[in-house]
């Protein structure tokens, strides 16, 4: 894994005041010296602020891992409560997606003019069978409810209104965020334009539906004219859309994508999904191997169902049953046709003769013979 710069810094501004800056994507990259996630690293560094009276939480983040953000939110809230510390949040560029949760950890929340606050539904990457995807969807629904619980503690909107705005991926301007109750005041911050520019190459922005709001709806940022320094020290116009951004930073974004995929592949959630899929496939193969076959054709059908064209054992059994029943019905129809052709269907059944009638018939036949009849 390549070395990454932390997306947050924690420091003491004075004996009574501390500062936390969350600038960039909230990630889950491993740090060997502290544990598996950045939330753990955050908790470790947070301890150095236990003697302060106030913490200034400064945020400019497009979001990222909702689980990391929720962990950091809860850790900061509990830490501040245990140590009687006041937390003041400052949105100094963008607070989008998971970053909004962290911003709301403040007792008061201030947003800069021209800054944005965005809420949307949680998302994830998932693979596997239909049951696996349903489990992933159910998990996302539960995560959304936990996010709504946090929003409701601050916002003046109803749960239904917040849920709809998450469905729509809503980008709030500073004024709109104030009206919705997410923030307490609008301030004037320096470098808002540069702050927003600095997060435009974050990977998580690819999943957003209304990314144009960053450049099109901010009065302090001229449309399609955000400037940034290139590696050689010159200036260049930032791309007009996400595709141009990906093309411009192809190597970096490819590296980031590989990093995300690598971490996803080694996560407990993905490992569990893979193991469940393996177990389900083993069960399917075992059930197919126990299907009784009566001819070569059925044996071939079972082999194909195992490996070439995966099918369920129950489906195959029903197919075999229907096929055998069809053949049996054909044999019956063939027998009936042969009986009809032989005239067997025209033979009338005679009623049985009892013993008395049989004796009378024998005597009458003998009398007729004696009389020469």
GUTOR-575641 format. One record per residue (C-alpha): residue in one letter; residue number from 1; x, y, z negated. Coordinates in nm, 3 decimals. Layout:
N
> res,n,x,y,z
> A,NUM,X,Y,Z
...
***
This chain:
373
> res,n,x,y,z
> X,1,0.000,0.000,0.000
> X,2,0.138,0.341,0.094
> X,3,0.182,0.597,-0.180
> X,4,-0.112,0.837,-0.215
> X,5,-0.141,1.173,-0.387
> X,6,-0.403,1.175,-0.661
> X,7,-0.720,1.362,-0.574
> X,8,-0.732,1.513,-0.924
> X,9,-0.497,1.687,-1.167
> X,10,-0.541,1.737,-1.541
> X,11,-0.340,1.998,-1.730
> X,12,-0.342,2.237,-2.027
> X,13,-0.382,2.602,-1.937
> X,14,-0.330,2.700,-2.301
> X,15,-0.363,2.554,-2.649
> X,16,-0.739,2.602,-2.638
> X,17,-0.816,2.556,-2.269
> X,18,-0.764,2.270,-2.025
> X,19,-0.822,2.233,-1.651
> X,20,-0.930,1.947,-1.426
> X,21,-0.907,1.996,-1.050
> X,22,-1.083,1.748,-0.821
> X,23,-0.966,1.844,-0.474
> X,24,-1.022,1.578,-0.210
> X,25,-1.200,1.246,-0.162
> X,26,-1.289,1.047,-0.474
> X,27,-1.113,0.719,-0.409
> X,28,-1.042,0.381,-0.561
> X,29,-0.677,0.324,-0.474
> X,30,-0.477,0.110,-0.719
> X,31,-0.215,0.262,-0.948
> X,32,0.006,-0.010,-1.094
> X,33,0.110,0.178,-1.406
> X,34,-0.245,0.245,-1.523
> X,35,-0.472,-0.024,-1.384
> X,36,-0.690,-0.095,-1.087
> X,37,-0.887,0.226,-1.029
> X,38,-0.842,0.600,-1.042
> X,39,-1.124,0.623,-1.297
> X,40,-0.894,0.444,-1.541
> X,41,-0.610,0.681,-1.457
> X,42,-0.850,0.973,-1.508
> X,43,-0.938,0.846,-1.857
> X,44,-0.571,0.809,-1.949
> X,45,-0.482,1.163,-1.847
> X,46,-0.799,1.309,-1.998
> X,47,-0.672,1.222,-2.348
> X,48,-0.414,1.499,-2.331
> X,49,-0.697,1.757,-2.349
> X,50,-0.848,1.632,-2.677
> X,51,-0.725,1.935,-2.876
> X,52,-0.870,2.203,-2.646
> X,53,-1.199,2.386,-2.693
> X,54,-1.291,2.431,-2.326
> X,55,-1.229,2.246,-2.000
> X,56,-1.258,2.414,-1.662
> X,57,-1.360,2.156,-1.399
> X,58,-1.280,2.282,-1.049
> X,59,-1.425,2.089,-0.756
> X,60,-1.374,2.087,-0.381
> X,61,-1.460,1.736,-0.266
> X,62,-1.662,1.571,0.014
> X,63,-1.746,1.282,-0.222
> X,64,-1.633,0.923,-0.193
> X,65,-1.681,0.630,-0.431
> X,66,-2.005,0.675,-0.625
> X,67,-1.897,0.420,-0.885
> X,68,-1.571,0.607,-0.950
> X,69,-1.758,0.938,-0.975
> X,70,-2.018,0.795,-1.214
> X,71,-1.744,0.648,-1.433
> X,72,-1.560,0.981,-1.441
> X,73,-1.888,1.168,-1.511
> X,74,-1.972,0.946,-1.808
> X,75,-1.614,0.951,-1.938
> X,76,-1.594,1.330,-1.927
> X,77,-1.937,1.375,-2.089
> X,78,-1.852,1.135,-2.371
> X,79,-1.502,1.277,-2.419
> X,80,-1.638,1.633,-2.442
> X,81,-1.906,1.524,-2.691
> X,82,-1.664,1.329,-2.912
> X,83,-1.414,1.618,-2.925
> X,84,-1.667,1.905,-2.928
> X,85,-1.537,2.047,-2.601
> X,86,-1.732,2.274,-2.365
> X,87,-1.704,2.186,-1.995
> X,88,-1.752,2.453,-1.728
> X,89,-1.779,2.338,-1.364
> X,90,-1.673,2.550,-1.065
> X,91,-1.763,2.445,-0.709
> X,92,-1.491,2.616,-0.507
> X,93,-1.564,2.478,-0.160
> X,94,-1.780,2.169,-0.116
> X,95,-1.940,1.937,-0.371
> X,96,-2.093,1.664,-0.160
> X,97,-2.225,1.316,-0.228
> X,98,-2.048,1.155,-0.526
> X,99,-1.871,1.484,-0.607
> X,100,-2.207,1.637,-0.706
> X,101,-2.229,1.389,-0.994
> X,102,-1.894,1.499,-1.127
> X,103,-1.987,1.868,-1.092
> X,104,-2.296,1.811,-1.308
> X,105,-2.077,1.686,-1.593
> X,106,-2.033,2.055,-1.682
> X,107,-2.243,2.225,-1.948
> X,108,-2.262,2.510,-1.699
> X,109,-2.212,2.488,-1.323
> X,110,-2.098,2.778,-1.106
> X,111,-2.080,2.777,-0.726
> X,112,-1.891,3.014,-0.499
> X,113,-2.046,3.221,-0.223
> X,114,-2.028,3.028,0.105
> X,115,-1.987,2.695,-0.075
> X,116,-2.204,2.387,-0.025
> X,117,-2.375,2.127,-0.243
> X,118,-2.491,1.809,-0.063
> X,119,-2.698,1.512,-0.182
> X,120,-2.780,1.194,0.012
> X,121,-2.856,0.826,-0.034
> X,122,-2.569,0.597,-0.139
> X,123,-2.420,0.373,0.129
> X,124,-2.193,0.069,0.143
> X,125,-2.027,-0.179,0.375
> X,126,-2.172,-0.531,0.364
> X,127,-2.158,-0.857,0.556
> X,128,-2.294,-1.207,0.528
> X,129,-2.632,-1.374,0.560
> X,130,-2.973,-1.211,0.523
> X,131,-2.986,-1.281,0.149
> X,132,-2.648,-1.111,0.104
> X,133,-2.766,-0.802,0.289
> X,134,-3.087,-0.793,0.084
> X,135,-2.879,-0.803,-0.235
> X,136,-2.665,-0.515,-0.106
> X,137,-2.980,-0.315,-0.021
> X,138,-3.126,-0.383,-0.367
> X,139,-2.801,-0.268,-0.526
> X,140,-2.810,0.058,-0.328
> X,141,-3.169,0.119,-0.442
> X,142,-3.061,0.075,-0.804
> X,143,-2.761,0.306,-0.755
> X,144,-2.993,0.570,-0.610
> X,145,-3.211,0.554,-0.921
> X,146,-2.908,0.609,-1.146
> X,147,-2.807,0.910,-0.936
> X,148,-3.159,1.051,-0.961
> X,149,-3.140,1.015,-1.340
> X,150,-2.833,1.241,-1.343
> X,151,-2.983,1.496,-1.101
> X,152,-3.303,1.521,-1.306
> X,153,-3.109,1.628,-1.615
> X,154,-3.006,1.946,-1.431
> X,155,-3.232,2.012,-1.133
> X,156,-3.572,2.181,-1.143
> X,157,-3.698,1.954,-0.863
> X,158,-3.917,1.650,-0.929
> X,159,-3.789,1.294,-0.891
> X,160,-3.997,1.255,-0.573
> X,161,-3.861,1.579,-0.424
> X,162,-3.503,1.483,-0.507
> X,163,-3.552,1.135,-0.359
> X,164,-3.682,1.282,-0.033
> X,165,-3.393,1.528,-0.012
> X,166,-3.151,1.239,-0.062
> X,167,-3.327,1.050,0.220
> X,168,-3.283,1.357,0.445
> X,169,-2.917,1.423,0.348
> X,170,-2.974,1.778,0.225
> X,171,-2.698,2.041,0.231
> X,172,-2.773,2.325,-0.013
> X,173,-2.621,2.667,0.032
> X,174,-2.511,2.841,-0.288
> X,175,-2.846,3.022,-0.309
> X,176,-3.044,2.703,-0.240
> X,177,-2.845,2.509,-0.501
> X,178,-2.927,2.781,-0.753
> X,179,-3.296,2.773,-0.664
> X,180,-3.300,2.392,-0.699
> X,181,-3.146,2.420,-1.045
> X,182,-2.824,2.233,-0.965
> X,183,-2.609,2.536,-1.054
> X,184,-2.643,2.814,-1.308
> X,185,-2.484,3.103,-1.119
> X,186,-2.316,3.213,-0.795
> X,187,-1.963,3.349,-0.821
> X,188,-1.701,3.491,-0.585
> X,189,-1.404,3.258,-0.546
> X,190,-1.088,3.306,-0.342
> X,191,-0.976,3.071,-0.062
> X,192,-1.320,2.916,-0.003
> X,193,-1.247,2.898,0.371
> X,194,-0.910,2.729,0.316
> X,195,-1.058,2.494,0.059
> X,196,-1.322,2.374,0.303
> X,197,-1.066,2.340,0.581
> X,198,-0.848,2.120,0.360
> X,199,-1.111,1.844,0.327
> X,200,-1.216,1.818,0.692
> X,201,-0.999,1.514,0.758
> X,202,-1.145,1.307,0.470
> X,203,-1.263,0.967,0.588
> X,204,-1.599,0.972,0.409
> X,205,-1.720,1.265,0.623
> X,206,-1.771,1.017,0.910
> X,207,-2.080,0.876,0.739
> X,208,-2.261,1.211,0.706
> X,209,-2.544,1.296,0.944
> X,210,-2.524,1.675,0.923
> X,211,-2.152,1.742,0.914
> X,212,-2.204,2.052,1.129
> X,213,-2.334,2.231,0.821
> X,214,-1.976,2.271,0.703
> X,215,-1.878,2.492,0.997
> X,216,-2.215,2.621,1.121
> X,217,-2.393,2.730,0.803
> X,218,-2.123,2.901,0.598
> X,219,-2.113,3.279,0.650
> X,220,-1.747,3.302,0.541
> X,221,-1.636,3.039,0.793
> X,222,-1.680,3.143,1.160
> X,223,-1.837,2.872,1.372
> X,224,-1.580,2.644,1.537
> X,225,-1.290,2.870,1.436
> X,226,-1.149,2.721,1.117
> X,227,-0.772,2.744,1.130
> X,228,-0.522,2.517,0.963
> X,229,-0.145,2.478,0.971
> X,230,-0.003,2.194,1.177
> X,231,0.301,1.987,1.067
> X,232,0.536,2.219,1.260
> X,233,0.418,2.523,1.069
> X,234,0.214,2.683,1.346
> X,235,-0.161,2.736,1.362
> X,236,-0.429,2.560,1.558
> X,237,-0.806,2.568,1.592
> X,238,-0.971,2.279,1.411
> X,239,-1.179,2.036,1.621
> X,240,-1.541,2.125,1.697
> X,241,-1.683,1.789,1.592
> X,242,-1.592,1.471,1.407
> X,243,-1.483,1.284,1.720
> X,244,-1.232,1.557,1.807
> X,245,-1.117,1.550,1.446
> X,246,-1.057,1.174,1.468
> X,247,-0.864,1.220,1.793
> X,248,-0.654,1.499,1.646
> X,249,-0.563,1.303,1.333
> X,250,-0.573,0.956,1.486
> X,251,-0.268,0.811,1.310
> X,252,-0.369,0.941,0.969
> X,253,-0.728,0.827,1.007
> X,254,-0.625,0.486,1.137
> X,255,-0.398,0.446,0.837
> X,256,-0.679,0.556,0.607
> X,257,-0.919,0.310,0.768
> X,258,-0.676,0.023,0.718
> X,259,-0.631,0.132,0.358
> X,260,-1.007,0.127,0.298
> X,261,-1.052,-0.210,0.467
> X,262,-0.764,-0.359,0.271
> X,263,-0.907,-0.239,-0.058
> X,264,-1.256,-0.355,0.041
> X,265,-1.126,-0.702,0.128
> X,266,-0.965,-0.740,-0.214
> X,267,-1.254,-0.599,-0.418
> X,268,-1.444,-0.831,-0.653
> X,269,-1.773,-0.744,-0.481
> X,270,-1.651,-0.850,-0.137
> X,271,-1.476,-1.157,-0.280
> X,272,-1.803,-1.264,-0.443
> X,273,-1.993,-1.211,-0.119
> X,274,-1.739,-1.421,0.071
> X,275,-1.750,-1.698,-0.189
> X,276,-2.131,-1.702,-0.182
> X,277,-2.123,-1.728,0.197
> X,278,-1.871,-2.015,0.180
> X,279,-2.082,-2.200,-0.077
> X,280,-2.396,-2.152,0.133
> X,281,-2.219,-2.285,0.443
> X,282,-2.091,-2.588,0.255
> X,283,-2.442,-2.663,0.134
> X,284,-2.578,-2.629,0.487
> X,285,-2.317,-2.872,0.627
> X,286,-2.380,-3.120,0.347
> X,287,-2.756,-3.112,0.403
> X,288,-2.708,-3.166,0.776
> X,289,-2.477,-3.462,0.713
> X,290,-2.757,-3.629,0.515
> X,291,-3.012,-3.602,0.798
> X,292,-3.108,-3.953,0.921
> X,293,-3.067,-4.008,1.295
> X,294,-3.196,-4.295,1.512
> X,295,-3.018,-4.243,1.840
> X,296,-2.714,-4.083,2.004
> X,297,-2.907,-3.776,2.110
> X,298,-3.006,-3.698,1.753
> X,299,-2.648,-3.752,1.632
> X,300,-2.526,-3.498,1.891
> X,301,-2.796,-3.253,1.782
> X,302,-2.673,-3.275,1.420
> X,303,-2.310,-3.213,1.522
> X,304,-2.410,-2.911,1.730
> X,305,-2.614,-2.774,1.440
> X,306,-2.310,-2.807,1.212
> X,307,-2.050,-2.627,1.420
> X,308,-2.150,-2.511,1.769
> X,309,-2.498,-2.367,1.723
> X,310,-2.554,-2.332,1.344
> X,311,-2.901,-2.442,1.239
> X,312,-3.078,-2.538,0.917
> X,313,-3.133,-2.906,0.830
> X,314,-3.505,-2.851,0.774
> X,315,-3.542,-2.701,1.119
> X,316,-3.367,-3.003,1.272
> X,317,-3.579,-3.254,1.079
> X,318,-3.898,-3.088,1.199
> X,319,-3.767,-3.098,1.555
> X,320,-3.688,-3.472,1.526
> X,321,-4.028,-3.543,1.375
> X,322,-4.213,-3.355,1.647
> X,323,-4.007,-3.531,1.915
> X,324,-4.079,-3.881,1.773
> X,325,-4.449,-3.803,1.729
> X,326,-4.466,-3.686,2.090
> X,327,-4.302,-4.009,2.210
> X,328,-4.540,-4.224,1.999
> X,329,-4.840,-4.041,2.138
> X,330,-4.706,-4.102,2.491
> X,331,-4.676,-4.477,2.426
> X,332,-5.036,-4.491,2.301
> X,333,-5.163,-4.309,2.608
> X,334,-4.965,-4.545,2.834
> X,335,-5.116,-4.853,2.663
> X,336,-5.469,-4.714,2.705
> X,337,-5.405,-4.654,3.076
> X,338,-5.283,-5.014,3.121
> X,339,-5.592,-5.153,2.944
> X,340,-5.821,-4.950,3.168
> X,341,-5.639,-5.070,3.483
> X,342,-5.681,-5.435,3.375
> X,343,-6.054,-5.393,3.317
> X,344,-6.023,-5.474,2.950
> X,345,-6.228,-5.173,2.859
> X,346,-6.535,-5.325,3.046
> X,347,-6.553,-5.645,2.837
> X,348,-6.853,-5.637,2.605
> X,349,-6.821,-5.792,2.268
> X,350,-7.064,-6.082,2.192
> X,351,-7.219,-6.108,1.850
> X,352,-7.086,-6.399,1.640
> X,353,-7.290,-6.731,1.629
> X,354,-7.380,-6.872,1.288
> X,355,-7.366,-7.243,1.196
> X,356,-7.743,-7.307,1.241
> X,357,-7.747,-7.154,1.586
> X,358,-7.441,-7.361,1.678
> X,359,-7.611,-7.690,1.570
> X,360,-7.927,-7.607,1.766
> X,361,-7.723,-7.528,2.075
> X,362,-7.538,-7.864,2.056
> X,363,-7.868,-8.063,2.014
> X,364,-8.038,-7.881,2.300
> X,365,-7.736,-7.942,2.525
> X,366,-7.747,-8.317,2.439
> X,367,-8.123,-8.340,2.511
> X,368,-8.079,-8.168,2.844
> X,369,-7.806,-8.412,2.936
> X,370,-8.022,-8.715,2.835
> X,371,-8.316,-8.586,3.036
> X,372,-8.098,-8.534,3.337
> X,373,-8.124,-8.168,3.335
***
